[in-house]
Amino acid sequence: MRTYVLIFGAIALVASPTQAKTHSMFAYSGPRYPVMLNGGKYIVEVHKSDNTILMQGALGSGTGSADTPISVWRRVAEQFVTPAGCGIPRVEAIMKDGGTWEATVMCPEGVDFHQLVNEQKAALKRGEPLQPSPASK
């Protein structure tokens, strides 16, 4: 009987939504981009294939605690992508206690979010927001 309980518990843990969200964090392995908002520093990472970004408070900056409201995370995401004409239709906590949030990025038709990020890596690392492609101006 104990074997069945252990197996059921292991399946429940692997199948839980929190576990799935935590696993999705591993798809964020690219560069980390700083975003300044109201004097606080946040870090944004771009998902390697999805149009999503991961956001956390920068270590030692005092930002991104469990008390940080979703509206702040939305503003961080918007500050990163809005200048390029992209929007944020969804913001969701991955690990609220750890201050880790994910936002979906939606760009206009014909705008490749990942291409914009790749073209602007140096500027993004300096904390500049994502800009429209020169061809779309």
C-alpha positions in Angstrom: 0.0 0.0 0.0 2.9 2.4 0.8 4.3 1.9 -2.7 1.0 3.1 -4.3 0.9 6.2 -2.0 4.5 7.1 -3.0 3.8 6.6 -6.7 0.6 8.6 -6.5 2.4 11.4 -4.6 5.2 11.5 -7.1 2.8 11.7 -10.0 0.8 14.5 -8.3 4.0 16.5 -7.7 5.2 16.2 -11.3 1.7 17.0 -12.7 1.1 20.0 -10.5 0.7 23.4 -12.2 3.4 24.9 -9.9 5.9 22.2 -10.9 5.1 22.8 -14.6 5.6 26.6 -14.2 8.9 26.0 -12.4 10.1 23.7 -15.2 9.3 26.4 -17.7 11.8 28.7 -16.0 14.6 26.5 -17.4 13.7 27.7 -20.9 15.0 31.1 -19.9 18.8 30.7 -20.3 19.7 33.7 -22.4 21.1 37.1 -21.4 19.6 39.0 -18.5 18.5 42.5 -19.3 18.1 45.3 -16.6 14.9 47.3 -16.5 14.8 50.4 -14.2 11.3 51.3 -12.8 10.7 54.0 -10.1 14.3 53.8 -8.9 14.2 50.0 -8.6 16.1 47.5 -10.8 14.5 44.4 -12.3 15.9 41.7 -14.5 14.2 40.5 -17.7 15.0 37.3 -19.5 13.6 36.3 -22.9 12.3 32.8 -23.4 14.3 30.9 -26.0 11.3 30.1 -28.3 8.1 31.4 -26.8 7.1 35.1 -26.9 7.3 35.4 -23.1 9.7 37.1 -20.7 10.7 36.1 -17.2 11.0 38.9 -14.6 12.7 39.1 -11.2 13.9 41.7 -8.9 17.7 42.3 -9.2 19.7 40.7 -6.5 20.6 43.2 -3.8 18.2 45.9 -5.2 15.4 45.3 -2.7 12.9 44.9 -5.6 10.7 42.0 -6.5 9.5 40.7 -3.1 6.4 38.6 -2.6 4.6 41.8 -1.7 5.3 43.4 -5.1 1.9 43.8 -6.8 1.1 42.4 -10.3 0.7 46.0 -11.6 4.4 46.6 -11.0 5.4 43.5 -12.9 3.1 44.5 -15.8 4.8 47.9 -15.9 8.3 46.3 -15.9 7.2 44.1 -18.9 5.6 47.0 -20.7 8.6 49.3 -20.2 10.8 46.6 -21.8 8.6 46.0 -25.0 6.2 48.9 -25.5 8.6 51.2 -27.3 8.9 48.5 -30.0 5.1 48.5 -30.5 4.6 45.3 -28.6 2.1 44.7 -25.7 1.7 42.5 -22.7 -1.7 40.7 -22.7 -0.8 38.4 -19.7 1.3 38.6 -16.5 1.4 35.6 -14.2 3.3 34.7 -11.1 5.6 31.6 -11.5 6.9 31.8 -8.0 5.2 34.7 -6.2 7.1 34.1 -3.0 10.4 34.2 -4.9 9.4 37.2 -6.9 9.4 35.4 -10.3 6.9 36.4 -12.9 6.2 35.7 -16.5 4.6 37.9 -19.1 3.4 37.1 -22.6 4.6 39.5 -25.3 2.3 40.3 -28.3 3.8 42.2 -31.2 2.1 43.6 -34.3 1.8 41.3 -37.3 5.1 41.1 -39.1 7.2 42.0 -36.0 9.5 39.1 -34.9 10.0 39.6 -31.2 13.1 37.3 -31.0 14.7 38.9 -34.0 14.3 42.4 -32.4 15.9 41.1 -29.1 18.8 39.5 -31.0 19.5 42.6 -33.0 19.4 44.8 -29.9 21.2 42.7 -27.3 23.9 45.3 -26.6 21.5 48.1 -26.0 19.2 45.9 -24.0 22.1 44.9 -21.7 22.6 48.6 -21.1 19.1 48.9 -19.8 17.6 50.5 -23.0 14.0 49.4 -23.9 13.4 47.3 -27.0 13.0 49.5 -30.1 11.2 49.0 -33.4 13.2 47.5 -36.3 14.7 50.2 -38.5 12.9 48.6 -41.4 9.5 49.2 -39.8 10.1 52.9 -39.0 
